[in-house]
Amino acid sequence: MPKRIALLGSTGSIGTQALNVISRYPEEFIVEILTAGNNIELLIEQAKKFLPDSVVIGNSAHYKLLKESLKHLPVKVYAGSKAIEQVVTGENVDIVLVSMVGYSGLKPTIAAIKAGKDIALANKETLVVAGHIISEAILKSGSRLIPVDSEHSAIFQCLAGESRNLIEKITLTASGGPFLNYSYKKLKTVGPEDALHHPNWNMGNKITVDSASMMNKGLEVIEAKWLFDLNPGQIDVLIHPQSIIHSFVHFSDGSVKAQLGVPDMRVPILYALSYPERFISDLPRLNLNDYKSLEFQPPDLKKFRNLALAYSALKEGGNMPCILNAANEIAVDAFLNRKIEFLHLPDVVEYTMNETEFSPSPDLEYLEVTDRNGRKVALDYINKLDKLK
C-alpha cells in the first residue's frame, strides 16, 4: 500500500521539493493533506494537481478564495491553525512531513505524534522549543521521528545498524553561508539581498538568513541533542564549504562514519518518506572527481555569535532554547525588512535571553507564554535600535 502523506507547509522550499519527490513515485506515495500559511495561489495550484483529501490555509482570510477555487473538486477545504492540528490526526494519514516555518510547526507535530503518526521532521524549531515534550510524546505513542534536515538525516543514516551507546560524538557540518570569508568590518555593510544568496543550497528566506548568521547550525545543535540523545559536549560543528559531507558520527573505537551526497534536499526528503527502504532514484549523483579538495575549518564563534548563543541556550536548558528561537524569528524578520543590521541579529537574541523570564522545567503552556514574551522583548529592543538609526 502506498504511504499516505500529510504535507504541512507545502508551498515553502521543502514543501515544493517534497512534492517534486512524491510526483516521481505515484505508486508509493499519496498526498492526503496539503497546508500552507499564506501562499494561496500556489496552494490552489498544488491542490488541483495532487487532489488531496483536504487542504488547509493557515490565514483564514484566504478561506473564501480557496473554497471557491476548489468547489468543483473532491477536496475538503479548511482554514486556521486548529484545523491543521486536526487534519493530521485522521486515519487516512500515515506520515506527516512537517515543513512549516518556525514555532508554528510545534502544535501540529504534537497532535500528529499523539495520534500515532510517523513524523518526517523538517521543522527544526519544534525540537528546539520543546524537545523534552516531543521526546516524551514519541515514547508514549510509538511514532517514529525521522529527520529531514540534511545534517540530521546524515547522522540518522550513519547510525543505521549501530548501537547508540557506541557514539563518542557527532560532527555537524556547515557550509559557512555567504559570509564565511567576510571580515567583521565587511559584515557591517551586508543587507538582506546579500544574505539570501546561499552558495550551495536553495532554501526559504528565513532559513537562508539563519544559515548566513550560523543560527541555523545552532538550532541544529539543539535539535541533535533530542534526536540522538546527546549532551552538548558530544555535538561538534565543522565548517565544510563544499557541502558534500553532510555530517559525521564518531564511535568509541575510533571509527568515523560520514554520509556524502550532492547538496540537494530531495535526497534526504526521499529517504525520510521511504524509510526504512531506499528507493531507486534519478536524482543527481555525487562524483568526487568534480572536487579537487574538500575543506574543513572550525567555526568563528566571535564573528558568528549566534552559534555560541545556541550552545549556551542548550546548556542552560529549560525554556532558554524557546527564548532563543522566539528572539531569532523576530530578529530575522526585522533584518529582512531592513529594520536592523546583520550584526544586530545576535544582539537581539542575547538581549532577549537575558531579559526574558527563565524556567528550568516548562510545560507546553509555559512555553507558549515564553514564546509570546520573548517575541515582545525582542521586538521592543528592535524598536529601540530602529530609533537610534
C-alpha positions as CSV (number, residue, x, y, z in Angstrom):
1,M,0.0,0.0,0.0
2,P,1.3,3.5,-0.8
3,K,2.2,5.8,2.1
4,R,-0.4,8.5,2.7
5,I,1.2,11.8,3.4
6,A,0.2,15.0,5.1
7,L,2.5,17.8,3.9
8,L,2.5,20.7,6.3
9,G,3.9,23.8,4.6
10,S,3.5,22.6,1.1
11,T,4.2,25.9,-0.6
12,G,7.6,26.5,1.0
13,S,11.0,25.4,-0.2
14,I,10.9,22.0,1.5
15,G,7.3,21.5,0.7
16,T,7.7,22.1,-3.1
17,Q,10.7,19.9,-3.2
18,A,8.8,17.2,-1.3
19,L,6.0,17.3,-3.9
20,N,8.6,17.0,-6.6
21,V,9.8,13.8,-5.0
22,I,6.3,12.5,-4.4
23,S,5.4,13.0,-8.0
24,R,8.2,10.7,-9.1
25,Y,6.7,7.8,-7.1
26,P,2.9,7.7,-7.8
27,E,2.7,4.1,-6.8
28,E,4.5,4.6,-3.5
29,F,3.1,7.9,-2.1
30,I,-0.4,9.6,-2.0
31,V,-0.8,13.2,-0.9
32,E,-3.7,13.3,1.5
33,I,-3.2,16.7,3.2
34,L,-1.7,20.0,2.0
35,T,-1.4,23.0,4.2
36,A,0.0,26.5,3.7
37,G,0.2,29.7,5.6
38,N,-0.5,32.5,3.1
39,N,0.5,31.4,-0.4
40,I,-3.0,30.8,-1.6
41,E,-2.2,30.8,-5.3
42,L,0.4,28.0,-5.1
43,L,-1.8,26.0,-2.7
44,I,-4.7,26.1,-5.1
45,E,-2.3,25.0,-8.0
46,Q,-1.0,22.1,-5.8
47,A,-4.5,21.0,-4.8
48,K,-5.6,20.9,-8.4
49,K,-2.6,18.8,-9.4
50,F,-2.5,16.3,-6.5
51,L,-6.2,16.2,-5.5
52,P,-5.6,15.6,-1.8
53,D,-8.4,14.7,0.6
54,S,-8.1,18.0,2.4
55,V,-6.3,21.4,2.2
56,V,-5.9,23.9,4.9
57,I,-4.9,27.6,4.6
58,G,-3.5,28.9,7.9
59,N,-4.6,32.5,7.2
60,S,-8.4,32.3,7.4
61,A,-8.7,35.5,5.3
62,H,-7.9,33.3,2.3
63,Y,-10.6,30.7,3.0
64,K,-13.3,32.0,0.8
65,L,-11.0,32.2,-2.3
66,L,-9.6,28.7,-1.6
67,K,-13.1,27.2,-1.2
68,E,-14.4,28.9,-4.3
69,S,-11.3,27.8,-6.4
70,L,-11.7,24.2,-5.4
71,K,-15.5,23.9,-5.3
72,H,-15.7,21.6,-8.3
73,L,-13.1,19.2,-6.9
74,P,-13.5,16.4,-4.3
75,V,-11.2,18.3,-1.9
76,K,-12.2,19.3,1.6
77,V,-11.2,22.9,2.5
78,Y,-10.4,24.2,5.9
79,A,-8.7,27.3,7.5
80,G,-6.8,28.2,10.6
81,S,-4.2,26.7,12.9
82,K,-6.6,24.5,14.8
83,A,-7.7,22.9,11.5
84,I,-4.1,22.0,10.7
85,E,-3.8,20.3,14.1
86,Q,-7.0,18.3,13.5
87,V,-6.4,17.1,9.9
88,V,-3.1,15.4,10.7
89,T,-4.8,13.0,13.2
90,G,-7.1,11.4,10.6
91,E,-7.0,7.7,9.8
92,N,-6.1,8.5,6.2
93,V,-2.6,9.7,7.2
94,D,0.4,7.5,7.6
95,I,3.2,10.0,7.8
96,V,3.3,13.8,8.4
97,L,6.1,15.8,6.8
98,V,6.4,19.0,8.9
99,S,8.0,21.7,6.9
100,M,6.2,24.7,8.4
101,V,8.5,27.5,9.3
102,G,9.3,28.3,12.9
103,Y,7.3,27.9,16.1
104,S,4.1,27.3,14.1
105,G,5.1,23.6,13.5
106,L,5.0,22.7,17.2
107,K,1.3,22.0,17.9
108,P,0.5,20.1,14.7
109,T,3.6,17.9,15.3
110,I,2.4,17.1,18.8
111,A,-1.1,16.4,17.6
112,A,0.2,14.0,14.9
113,I,2.5,12.2,17.4
114,K,-0.3,11.7,19.9
115,A,-2.4,10.2,17.0
116,G,0.4,7.7,16.4
117,K,1.6,9.1,13.1
118,D,5.2,8.9,11.9
119,I,6.9,12.3,11.6
120,A,9.3,13.4,8.8
121,L,10.6,16.5,10.6
122,A,12.0,19.4,8.5
123,N,11.0,22.0,11.1
124,K,13.9,22.2,13.5
125,E,12.3,24.8,15.7
126,T,9.9,22.1,17.0
127,L,12.6,20.2,18.8
128,V,14.5,23.4,19.7
129,V,11.5,24.8,21.6
130,A,10.0,21.7,23.1
131,G,12.4,18.8,22.7
132,H,11.6,17.2,26.1
133,I,7.9,17.3,25.3
134,I,8.3,15.8,21.8
135,S,10.6,13.1,23.2
136,E,8.0,12.1,25.9
137,A,5.2,12.1,23.4
138,I,7.2,9.9,21.0
139,L,7.9,7.3,23.7
140,K,4.2,7.2,24.6
141,S,2.8,6.9,21.1
142,G,5.4,4.7,19.4
143,S,5.6,7.1,16.5
144,R,8.8,7.3,14.5
145,L,10.6,10.6,14.2
146,I,12.7,10.8,11.0
147,P,14.8,13.9,10.4
148,V,14.7,15.6,7.0
149,D,17.5,18.2,7.6
150,S,20.5,17.0,5.5
151,E,22.8,17.0,8.5
152,H,20.5,15.1,10.8
153,S,19.5,12.8,8.1
154,A,23.2,12.1,7.6
155,I,23.6,11.2,11.3
156,F,20.4,9.1,11.2
157,Q,21.8,7.1,8.2
158,C,25.2,6.7,9.8
159,L,23.5,5.2,12.9
160,A,21.6,2.6,11.0
161,G,22.6,-0.8,12.4
162,E,24.7,0.8,15.1
163,S,24.1,0.6,18.9
164,R,23.7,4.1,20.2
165,N,25.9,3.5,23.3
166,L,28.9,3.4,20.9
167,I,28.6,7.0,20.0
168,E,31.5,9.2,21.2
169,K,30.3,12.3,19.5
170,I,28.8,13.7,16.3
171,T,30.0,16.5,14.0
172,L,27.5,18.6,12.1
173,T,28.9,20.2,9.0
174,A,28.1,23.7,8.0
175,S,28.7,25.5,4.7
176,G,29.6,28.7,6.4
177,G,27.0,30.5,4.3
178,P,27.6,33.5,2.0
179,F,29.7,35.4,4.6
180,L,32.2,32.8,5.6
181,N,35.2,34.8,4.4
182,Y,33.8,38.2,5.2
183,S,35.7,40.3,7.8
184,Y,33.8,41.6,10.8
185,K,34.0,45.1,9.3
186,K,32.5,44.0,6.0
187,L,29.6,42.3,7.8
188,K,28.5,45.8,8.9
189,T,27.6,46.6,5.3
190,V,25.7,43.5,4.2
191,G,21.9,43.6,3.5
192,P,19.1,41.0,3.1
193,E,19.9,40.6,-0.6
194,D,23.4,39.5,0.3
195,A,22.3,37.1,3.0
196,L,19.8,35.4,0.7
197,H,22.5,34.3,-1.8
198,H,23.5,31.0,-0.3
199,P,26.4,29.4,-2.2
200,N,25.1,25.8,-2.1
201,W,21.5,25.4,-1.0
202,N,18.2,26.7,-2.4
203,M,16.1,27.4,0.7
204,G,13.4,29.7,2.1
205,N,14.3,33.3,3.3
206,K,14.2,32.6,7.0
207,I,16.5,29.5,6.9
208,T,18.8,31.2,4.4
209,V,19.4,34.2,6.8
210,D,19.8,31.7,9.7
211,S,22.5,30.0,7.6
212,A,24.2,33.3,7.0
213,S,24.3,34.1,10.7
214,M,25.1,30.5,11.8
215,M,21.9,30.4,13.8
216,N,20.7,27.6,11.6
217,K,23.6,25.5,12.8
218,G,22.9,26.5,16.4
219,L,19.3,25.3,16.1
220,E,20.6,22.1,14.6
221,V,22.9,21.5,17.5
222,I,19.9,21.8,19.9
223,E,17.8,19.6,17.7
224,A,20.6,17.0,17.6
225,K,20.5,16.7,21.4
226,W,16.9,15.5,21.3
227,L,17.1,13.4,18.1
228,F,20.1,11.4,19.2
229,D,20.0,11.6,23.0
230,L,23.3,13.5,23.3
231,N,24.8,16.1,25.7
232,P,26.2,19.4,24.4
233,G,29.8,18.2,24.7
234,Q,29.1,15.4,22.2
235,I,28.0,17.8,19.4
236,D,30.6,19.5,17.3
237,V,30.3,21.8,14.4
238,L,32.8,22.0,11.5
239,I,32.8,24.4,8.5
240,H,32.8,22.5,5.2
241,P,32.2,24.9,2.4
242,Q,31.6,22.3,-0.3
243,S,28.6,20.8,1.5
244,I,29.4,17.3,0.2
245,I,29.9,15.6,3.6
246,H,26.7,16.2,5.4
247,S,27.8,15.1,8.9
248,F,30.0,12.6,10.8
249,V,29.4,10.1,13.6
250,H,32.5,9.3,15.8
251,F,32.4,5.9,17.6
252,S,34.1,4.9,20.8
253,D,36.5,2.6,19.0
254,G,37.9,5.5,16.9
255,S,35.9,4.8,13.8
256,V,34.2,7.6,12.0
257,K,31.2,7.3,9.6
258,A,30.2,10.1,7.2
259,Q,27.3,10.5,4.8
260,L,28.1,12.2,1.4
261,G,26.0,13.5,-1.4
262,V,25.4,16.5,-3.6
263,P,23.6,19.4,-1.9
264,D,20.1,18.5,-2.9
265,M,17.4,18.4,-0.3
266,R,15.3,16.0,-2.3
267,V,17.7,13.2,-1.3
268,P,17.0,13.4,2.5
269,I,13.3,14.1,1.8
270,L,13.1,10.8,-0.2
271,Y,14.9,8.9,2.5
272,A,12.6,10.2,5.2
273,L,9.5,9.3,3.2
274,S,10.7,5.9,2.0
275,Y,12.3,4.9,5.3
276,P,13.3,2.1,6.2
277,E,13.6,1.4,2.5
278,R,15.8,3.2,-0.1
279,F,14.1,3.8,-3.4
280,I,15.9,3.9,-6.7
281,S,16.0,7.5,-7.8
282,D,17.2,9.6,-10.8
283,L,18.3,12.4,-8.6
284,P,21.8,13.9,-9.2
285,R,24.8,11.7,-8.2
286,L,28.0,12.7,-6.4
287,N,31.1,12.4,-8.5
288,L,34.2,13.1,-6.3
289,N,36.3,13.7,-9.4
290,D,34.5,17.0,-9.7
291,Y,36.1,18.2,-6.4
292,K,39.8,18.8,-6.2
293,S,39.6,19.1,-2.5
294,L,37.2,19.0,0.5
295,E,37.9,21.8,3.0
296,F,37.3,21.9,6.8
297,Q,37.8,24.6,9.4
298,P,36.4,25.4,12.9
299,P,33.6,28.0,13.1
300,D,34.4,31.5,14.2
301,L,32.3,32.0,17.3
302,K,33.2,35.6,17.7
303,K,32.2,36.6,14.1
304,F,29.1,34.4,14.2
305,R,27.9,34.7,17.8
306,N,24.6,33.1,17.2
307,L,26.2,29.6,17.2
308,A,27.7,30.4,20.6
309,L,24.4,31.6,21.9
310,A,22.7,28.4,20.8
311,Y,25.2,26.3,22.7
312,S,24.6,28.5,25.7
313,A,20.9,28.0,25.5
314,L,21.3,24.3,25.1
315,K,23.5,24.1,28.2
316,E,21.1,26.2,30.3
317,G,18.1,24.2,29.1
318,G,14.6,24.8,30.3
319,N,12.8,27.4,28.3
320,M,16.0,29.1,27.2
321,P,16.1,27.5,23.7
322,C,12.5,28.7,23.3
323,I,13.6,32.2,24.2
324,L,16.5,32.0,21.7
325,N,14.1,30.8,18.9
326,A,11.5,33.5,19.6
327,A,14.1,36.2,19.5
328,N,15.7,34.9,16.4
329,E,12.4,34.7,14.5
330,I,11.6,38.3,15.3
331,A,15.2,39.4,14.5
332,V,15.3,37.7,11.1
333,D,12.0,39.3,10.1
334,A,13.3,42.7,11.2
335,F,16.5,42.2,9.2
336,L,14.6,41.1,6.1
337,N,12.6,44.3,6.4
338,R,15.7,46.4,6.9
339,K,14.8,47.5,10.5
340,I,18.1,46.2,11.9
341,E,21.6,45.4,10.5
342,F,23.0,41.9,10.1
343,L,25.3,42.3,13.1
344,H,22.3,43.2,15.2
345,L,20.9,39.6,14.9
346,P,22.9,38.1,17.8
347,D,22.5,41.3,19.8
348,V,18.7,40.9,19.7
349,V,19.0,37.2,20.7
350,E,21.4,37.8,23.5
351,Y,19.4,40.7,24.9
352,T,16.2,38.6,24.8
353,M,17.8,35.7,26.5
354,N,19.0,37.9,29.3
355,E,15.6,39.8,29.8
356,T,13.0,37.0,29.5
357,E,12.0,35.0,32.5
358,F,13.7,31.7,32.8
359,S,12.1,28.4,33.8
360,P,14.1,25.2,34.3
361,S,11.2,22.8,33.5
362,P,8.4,24.4,31.4
363,D,5.3,22.6,30.3
364,L,3.7,23.4,26.9
365,E,1.5,26.1,28.3
366,Y,4.5,27.9,29.8
367,L,6.4,27.5,26.5
368,E,3.6,29.3,24.8
369,V,3.9,32.2,27.3
370,T,7.7,32.2,26.9
371,D,7.3,32.4,23.1
372,R,5.0,35.4,23.4
373,N,7.1,37.2,26.0
374,G,10.3,36.5,24.1
375,R,8.9,38.0,20.9
376,K,7.7,41.1,22.8
377,V,11.1,41.6,24.4
378,A,12.9,41.2,21.1
379,L,10.5,43.5,19.3
380,D,10.9,46.2,21.9
381,Y,14.6,46.0,21.7
382,I,14.5,46.2,17.9
383,N,12.3,49.3,18.0
384,K,14.9,50.9,20.3
385,L,17.6,50.1,17.7
386,D,15.5,51.4,14.9
387,K,15.0,54.8,16.7
388,L,18.8,55.0,17.1
389,K,19.5,55.0,13.4
